[in-house]
């Protein structure tokens, strides 16, 4: 009797994906509530890795909750999301207006839920007045 043992090649398993970072809190534009439906995005190095629509809450005013995905460590040349310690910039976009950047900057830490209340300053453009001699 002959016994044959078949050994298959086991696939190399990639590291499990890192969990994302979540951010939530209030969002205000020049100290006032933001119209519900405005788009809020989270960017790292100028690339968007998460977005949400701001909502109106009866008690807290304008609120948001967004998830910023993690980078895939198995693809070192391509960045698909946040890495430990990356600064997260929040950008608000309302229809027909230019984007606003929050004064606050988050820090990406995987598997965390971070409260970060955001304030977007209004930019006022004043006319330039030059007095002649």
C-alpha positions as CSV (number, residue, x, y, z in Angstrom):
1,X,0.0,0.0,0.0
2,X,1.4,3.4,-1.0
3,X,0.5,6.5,0.8
4,X,0.8,9.8,-1.0
5,X,0.9,13.0,0.9
6,X,0.0,16.1,-1.0
7,X,1.2,19.4,0.3
8,X,-0.3,22.4,-1.2
9,X,1.3,25.8,-1.2
10,X,-0.4,28.0,1.4
11,X,-1.1,31.5,0.3
12,X,0.7,34.3,2.0
13,X,-1.8,36.2,4.1
14,X,-1.6,39.9,4.1
15,X,-1.7,41.8,7.4
16,X,-5.3,42.6,8.5
17,X,-6.3,46.1,7.4
18,X,-5.9,48.8,10.0
19,X,-9.1,50.2,11.4
20,X,-10.1,53.8,10.4
21,X,-10.1,56.9,12.5
22,X,-13.5,58.5,13.2
23,X,-14.1,62.2,13.8
24,X,-17.2,63.8,15.1
25,X,-18.4,67.1,16.7
26,X,-20.0,70.4,16.0
27,X,-19.2,72.5,13.0
28,X,-19.7,76.3,12.8
29,X,-19.0,78.9,10.1
30,X,-17.9,82.2,11.6
31,X,-19.6,81.2,14.9
32,X,-22.9,80.4,13.2
33,X,-24.6,77.1,12.3
34,X,-23.8,75.7,8.8
35,X,-26.8,75.0,6.6
36,X,-27.6,71.3,6.7
37,X,-26.6,69.5,3.6
38,X,-23.2,71.2,3.3
39,X,-20.3,68.8,2.4
40,X,-17.5,68.3,4.9
41,X,-14.4,66.4,3.8
42,X,-11.2,65.1,5.5
43,X,-8.0,65.5,3.7
44,X,-4.4,64.2,4.3
45,X,-1.7,65.8,2.1
46,X,-4.4,67.4,-0.1
47,X,-6.1,64.0,-0.9
48,X,-9.7,63.4,0.4
49,X,-10.0,60.2,2.4
50,X,-13.5,60.7,3.9
51,X,-16.5,62.9,3.6
52,X,-20.0,63.4,5.1
53,X,-22.9,65.8,4.9
54,X,-23.4,68.0,8.0
55,X,-26.6,67.6,9.8
56,X,-28.7,69.9,12.0
57,X,-29.2,68.7,15.6
58,X,-31.9,70.3,17.8
59,X,-29.6,70.5,20.8
60,X,-26.1,70.9,19.5
61,X,-26.6,72.7,16.2
62,X,-24.7,71.6,13.1
63,X,-22.9,68.3,13.7
64,X,-20.8,65.9,11.6
65,X,-19.4,62.4,11.8
66,X,-16.9,61.1,9.3
67,X,-14.6,58.2,8.9
68,X,-11.1,58.6,7.6
69,X,-9.9,55.3,6.1
70,X,-6.5,53.7,6.8
71,X,-3.6,53.2,4.5
72,X,-3.1,49.6,3.2
73,X,0.4,48.7,4.5
74,X,0.7,46.0,1.8
75,X,1.0,48.6,-0.9
76,X,3.9,50.8,0.2
77,X,4.0,52.9,-2.9
78,X,0.3,53.9,-2.9
79,X,-1.3,55.7,0.0
80,X,-5.0,54.8,0.3
81,X,-5.6,56.5,3.6
82,X,-4.3,57.8,6.9
83,X,-1.1,56.6,8.6
84,X,-0.3,57.0,12.3
85,X,0.2,60.7,13.2
86,X,-0.9,62.1,9.8
87,X,-2.5,65.6,10.1
88,X,-6.1,65.6,9.0
89,X,-7.4,68.9,7.5
90,X,-11.2,69.5,7.3
91,X,-12.7,71.3,4.4
92,X,-16.3,72.6,4.1
93,X,-18.0,73.1,0.8
94,X,-21.4,74.7,0.4
95,X,-23.1,75.1,-3.0
96,X,-22.0,78.2,-4.9
97,X,-19.3,79.1,-2.4
98,X,-15.6,78.6,-2.2
99,X,-14.3,75.9,0.2
100,X,-13.6,76.8,3.8
101,X,-10.7,75.2,5.8
102,X,-11.3,74.6,9.5
103,X,-9.0,76.2,12.0
104,X,-8.6,72.9,13.8
105,X,-6.5,70.0,12.4
106,X,-7.0,66.4,13.6
107,X,-4.4,63.7,14.0
108,X,-5.0,60.3,12.4
109,X,-4.8,57.4,14.8
110,X,-6.2,54.1,13.7
111,X,-9.1,52.5,15.6
112,X,-10.0,55.7,17.4
113,X,-13.1,57.9,17.7
114,X,-12.2,61.6,18.2
115,X,-14.4,64.5,19.2
116,X,-13.2,67.6,17.4
117,X,-15.4,70.6,17.2
118,X,-14.7,72.6,14.0
119,X,-14.8,76.3,13.4
120,X,-14.6,77.6,9.8
121,X,-13.6,81.3,9.7
122,X,-15.4,83.5,7.2
123,X,-13.0,85.3,5.0
124,X,-14.0,88.9,4.2
125,X,-12.5,90.6,1.2
126,X,-12.1,94.3,1.7
127,X,-11.5,96.7,-1.2
128,X,-8.0,98.1,-1.5
129,X,-8.0,101.9,-1.1
130,X,-4.9,103.8,-2.2
131,X,-4.7,107.5,-1.4
132,X,-2.9,109.6,-4.0
133,X,-0.5,112.4,-3.0
